[in-house]
Amino acid sequence: MAGSAIIRVKAIAIAANLTAPSPFMRSRRFLGDLALEEQWTPQITAKPTGKRILIVGAGPSGLSCAHHLALMGHTVEIHEAGPVAGGMMHFGIPSYRLPRNVLDGETARIERMGVKIVLNHKVEDIVAEKQNGKFDAVFVAVGAHLSKKTDIPARDAGKILDAVSFLKDVEMGNAPKMGRRVAIYGGGNTAMDAARVAMRLGHEPLIIYRRDRAHMPAHEFEADEALEEGVKIHWLRTIKSIDQTTVTVEVMEIDDKGRPKPTGQLETLEANDLILALGQDTDTAFLQKVPGVQFKADGTVIVSEQMMTRAAGLFAGGDMVPSERTVTIGVGHGKKAARNIDAYLRGEGYAKPGKKDLATFDKLHLWFYTNVEQRPQGHVELQKRRTSFDEVVQGLTEKEAAFEAKRCLSCGNCFECDGCYGACPEDAINKLGVGKRYEYNYDLCTGCAVCFEQCPCHAITMIPEPAPV
């Protein structure tokens, strides 16, 4: 059961990306919360390898990589430039989306597994760091913390801040003093977060974005929740200039290729201050002098399919490599890098197992199916959301989690319903005990397919018997 605690934030992130979160993800969130409450810690059964791995950055990718490497028996040390672990999960994702006790609990669990986290330690020379610490491999996951800039003519303007710094200052208890109306320039998740945080601080936020809603990079639910809370969004607008109390914007329109183009029509919006949320860059200057490391034009690091740079033993992942920048992707990069680092240290290559055949709906035989309706996941009351940093999307009670799990069809995965065991006319199936599934005696099996035809979740596949030689 300890595996249920593996990065509870991943369950939140995946569920949040779905219009209707699956019963699996909702139940996984319940197990993750329970694991944190009871401090479950995965048991490391692998023998110590004697290998040491350095991880640079304690964000989602670095923490995930450390978790999996520790399970493999390696000694892992994380060097983090900031005062706390978590990276952008801590300083970029507001607590109403990711409660800090959850993040702290996940970090503590990884430390209980034997991972050493060194805070306030910025790595400047990766080669020297590796040599001095006698590390056998390095995984770099420093994230993207540098806000992109743009030139906006400003005359006697109020504060012009970047969203990352704004969110970090609020998290550190140093929220900047701003006027009543605050404009946020951008249409991604960071823009939505900045606006919703400004709302909770008592300001009147308005988002300005140059594309329409159909082309915004933010998740649909983020815009929905921001609008519910009272954030105003001005689509198809780009900022031309800003002064002390107003922002001048130009109306845009979308061309046939989905790109915004100016119309020449100007509007004036009231705003005292401006927060720029135009995306983030990664600070990879400390890797520039490492022989073999290559970069794309945007500064991201080029890695192989095995997550390794052109420098042997130096791996990279998360927001600093070309990919979608989400917590889910970062956690996945950490797991993938850990597997490839382990293979590299053993002098082997990691081969990803092939994917199982999809259990499409037409392959399911739902004789067992209980018609359980989906229930909306609980949210904090709207008025409280506008002034509180309490988590917006609530978890499930044990009773609710059990009820929700009844909607799960277990597609492609045996859940030991005993249907095949009871249906076999030849007694060719032996039950091995709870959690151990079944053993098939092919000497007794006649290939009648009764087990296959009654299996509700397509966990059984029929294959032709080899022709006699």
N, C-alpha and C positions, 0 to 999 in steps of 0.2 A: 504493500500500500504506500510505501514511502515514495514511490515513483510519481504518485499523484501530486507531490509537492513541487515537481520540476517546473520552475518558473511559472508561478500562478499568473504573472503578468502576461504570459503568452496566451493563456486561456482568455483573459480579458481582451487582449488585442484582437484575437481571431474572432471572438464573439461579437466584438464591437464593429467589425468589418462586414458583418452579415445583417441583411435586412431583418431576417428572422433567425436568431441564433439557434443552432441545432441543439437537440436535447443532450447530445454528447458534450458539447462545450459548456452548457449550463451546469451539467452534473460535474464536469471537470472543475469548474470554478468552485463548486461546493466542496469537492475533495481537497482542492488547493487551500481553501480557507480553513478547512478542518486540519490539514497538515500543518499549517502555520500555528493554529491554536494549540495543537498538541505537540508541536516541535518535532515532527517526524523527521528523521534524517536517513537518507539512503545508506544501506550497508555496503561497504566496499569489500567485495569478495576477491578482486583481482590481487595477485601477488605484487608487492612493490617492484617496480622496474629499475629503480635507481636513476631514472632519467629526470632531469629538471627542465621545466618549461617556464619561460617568462611571458607573461601577458601584459601588454601595454594598453591600459584603459579598462576601467571597471564599469563599462556600460553594459547594455543587454548582450552584445556579442561576446565581450570579454568574460562576463560572469557565466554565460552559457558554456563557453569553451572550457573554462576552469572546472565547472561541474562535471562535464563529461570526461575530461582528462583525469580528474581525480578518481572517477569510477574505474578508469583503466589502470590505476595503480601508479600513476606518475606523480611527481612532486611539482606543485604549481605555485607560482608567486605572481601576484598582480601588482603592477606599479601604476598608481593613479595620481594624476596631477592635482585633482581637486581635493577638498576637505572631507568628502563623503563618497561612498560608492554609489553607483547607479547611473552616472553620466547624464544623458539627456532625459532619462526616465525620472531623474530627480530634479533637474534644473529646467527641463523643457516641457514636461508633461505635468500639468497642474494636479494638485492633490484631489480635486473633485473627480478626476479620471483615474488616478492611481494613488491611493492612500499611502502615506509614507510608512505606516506600520507594516503594510504588506511588503513594500520594497525592502525595508530594514530586516523584516523577518526572512525574506528570501536570501539576503546577503549573509545574515547570521547562519543560516542553514549551510550555505556553501563554505563558510569559515569552519563550521563544525566538522565538515568533511576533510579538513586538514589544509585547505587552501589559505595561503598567507596573503593578506591585502595590505600593501604599504601605501598610505595616503600622503597627500602633499608632496609627491615625488614625481616631478616632471622629467621625462626621459629626453635628453638632448642629444645623446650620442648612442644610437642603438647598438653599434658594434662593440663599443667599450662596455656598455651595460651587459651585453651577453657574455663577453669575456670575463669581466670582473666577477660576475655572479656564477660563472661556470655553468651556464645554461646550454642545453643541447638543442633547443629550438625556441623560436620566438613567434608569438602571434600578436600582431598590432591591430588594435581596434579603437582608435582614438576618436571616432565619430566625426560629426560635422558641427562645429560650434561657432564658426565665423559667419556672421550675417552678411548677406550681399547688400551692396549699397546702390544708390541711384542718385543722380544729380537733379535736385528740385529747387528752382529759384525760390528763395525765401527772403521776405522783407519783414523785419521786426517780428519774426515768428516765435511761437512758443517752443516748447521742447520738441525735438525730433529724436526719437529713440529707435533702437532696433529691438525686434520682438524677443530675441534670445536673451539679451541683457535685461529687458524689462521683466520677463518671466523669472530669470535668475534672481534679480533684485527683490522681487516679491517673495520668492521662496526663502531668501535669506533674511527676510524681515526688514528690508530697506526699500519698500515701495516708493517710487518717485512721486513727488507732488506734481499733480497735473490739474488742468482746468476741468470744468464741468463736462464739456464735450471732447471726446477723444476719437480721432480718426485712425483706422488701421488700414494700411495699404497692402493688399495681397489677398489671395483666395485659397490658400492651403490650410492644413490643419493647424499650423502655428498661428495663422491669422485668426482663426476661430477661437483658439485658446487665449490669445492675447485679448480679444474682444470680450470673451466671457469672464476672464480674470478682471479686466477693467470694470465690467458690470458689477462684480462682487466687491470691488473697492469703492463703489458709489458713483462711478462716472457713467456718462451716457455714450456708449461706444457706437460708432458707425463704421462699417467695413466698405472700402472702396476697391473694386476689382475690375480689371480691364476686359475680362471675358464674361460670358453669361453663365448661368448656373450649370448648364449641361457640360461646360468645359472647365469647371473648377477642379483643381487637384484635391480639394478637401473631400473627406468622406461625406456621403449624403446625410448621414445621421448627425454629423457635426453641425452642418448648416441648419438642419431641422431644429436641433436643440438650442442653437444660438438664437434663432428666430423666436422660438418659444419663450426664451428668457428675456426677450425685448431688444436684442441687438438688431440694428438696422443695417441692411446690406444694399449698397448701390452697385448693381451690376453694370457692366459695359461702361465703365468710367475710368479714366486715367488722369492722374494728378499733373497739372501744368505748373501751378505755383501755390505757395502758402504764405499767409501773413499772420498777424497776431490773432485774429478771430475767425478767419475764413480759409477755405481751401477752394481753389479754382480747378475744376475738372473739365475734361473734354469728353463728350459723348462718343462712344465707339459703336461699331456694328460688326457683326461676324460675316466674313466673306464665304464664298462657296467651299473654301478649303478649311473652314473652321477657325481661321485666324482673325483677330480683331484688327479693324482699320479705323482711322480717325474720320470723323464727320465734319469737323470744324465748328460744331456747336458747343458752346461753353456754358457751364453752370457754376453757381457758387453755393458751397455747403458750409454751414457753421461748424467750426472745430477750433479748439484752443491748442491742442497738441497733436502730434503725429507719431504713430508707431509703424515702422517699416517691417513688413513680414514678407520679404521677397525671396526667401530661400536661404540656405546655408552652404558654406564651403568648408572644406576640411583643411586643417593646418598640417601639411605633410612636409614642411621645410626640413625637419630633422631627418628625413629619409633621403633628401636630395643627394647627399654625398655617399650613400651606400652603393657600392658597385653592383650593377645589375638591375636595380630597382627602376622600373619604368612607369611613366605617368601619362594619363590622358590630358587633353588640352584643358579640361576643367579642374585639373589637379588631383583627380582620383587616381588611386594606385591600380595598375594592371596586374591581375593575378591569373593563374592558370585554373583549369577546372578543379584542381586539387587545392585551391585557395592559396597557392604558394607564389611568391614573387619570383623574379628571375635570380634572386639571391638565395642560394641553397639554405634551407632551414628557416627562412623568414617568410612567415605566412601573414595574410592580412584579410580583414573582413569587416562587415558592418557598413556604416555610412561612408567610410573612406574608400570603398571600392565601388565600381559602377553597378548600381542596383537600385531597387525601390527602397526608399528610406522609411522603414517602419520597424517597430519593436519586433514584430513577428519575423521579418526577414533577418534582422540582426541576431535573434536567438537561433534561427536556423543556420546562419553562417557560422556561429560559434560551434554548433554541434558538428557541422560538416568539416570545419577546420580541425576539430579535435580528432575525428576519425582519420583524417589525412595526416595529421601530425603523428599520431600513434603509428600509422603504417610507415611513415618516413623514418621514424626512430627504430623501427624493427627491420628496416631495409627492404620493405615490401611496398606494394601499391595497393591502395584501397579500391575495391570494386564494389560499387553500389549495387545491392540486390535488385533484381528486376521487380517491377511493379506487378501486383496481382491483377488478374482480370477484373474489370469493373463489374460490380454486381448491380446491373441496371434494374429498374423497377419491374420490367417484364420477367426477370429471372427470379423474383421473390414469390414464394408461395405462402401467403399470409393467413394461413389457417389459425395461427395463434394470436393474430393482431387484435389488440384492444383499441377501440375507437376513442382515444384520449385526445381531446382538443388542446391546441397550444394555448398557453396563458401568457399574457404580456409580462415581461420582466418588470419588477418593481422599480420605480423612480422616486427620488426625493420630491416632496411637494414643491410645485413650481415657485411659489413665493419664497420659500426657504432657499431654493437653488440660487436665486438672484443675489443673496447676501451671505451665503455660507459656502465653505470649501469642502463640505461633507461630500462623500462619494455619491455621484448622481445615480448611477445604475446599481441597484442593490443586489445582494447575493440571495441565495436560497436557504430556507430552513431544511432540515433533514427530511421532513415530510414533503416539502415542495420538490426537493431534488428527486425523491423516490417517485413522486407523481410524474415529474417531467421525464424521467428515464423510461417511463412506459411508452413514450412516443418513439423511442429509438428502435429502429428496425434491425440493428446489428448487421448491416449490409456486408456480406462477404466474410463475416466473422462468426465462428461457432460460439454459441452461448449455452451449450450443453442442455438443450431442451429435451433430450432423450428420444426425440422423434425417430431418428434413424435406428437407434438401439431397439426401440419397441416395434418398429415396422419390418425389420429384416426377417424374412421367412426362413432363412438358412442359419440363423444364429451365427452369422459371420462377423458380428460387431461385438466387441467386448468393452464394457465401461471401465475406465481406469481409475475412477475416483474424482471427487470434486476438484476442478481446476486442471485436471490432467487429460480431459476429453476422452477419446476412444481409440481403440486399436482394431484394425481391419484384418481379418484372416482371408486372404485372397484365394487360399486353397478351397475354402467353403463358398466364397462368393460366386454366384452364377451370372452376375451382370444384369440382374432383372431391373435395376434402376429404381426400385421402390424407395430406397433411402434418398436418392437424388430428387425424386418427384415430390417428396413430402418435406424436404429441408426448407424451412421458411426463409432463410437468409442467403442462400446460394453459397454455403460453405463447402458443399460437395460438388466436384466437377467430374463428369464422365469423360473418359478418354478411351479411344478404340484399343482393343487388346492387340498386342503385337502379332503380326502374322507368323505362323510357324516357319522356322528356317528350313 
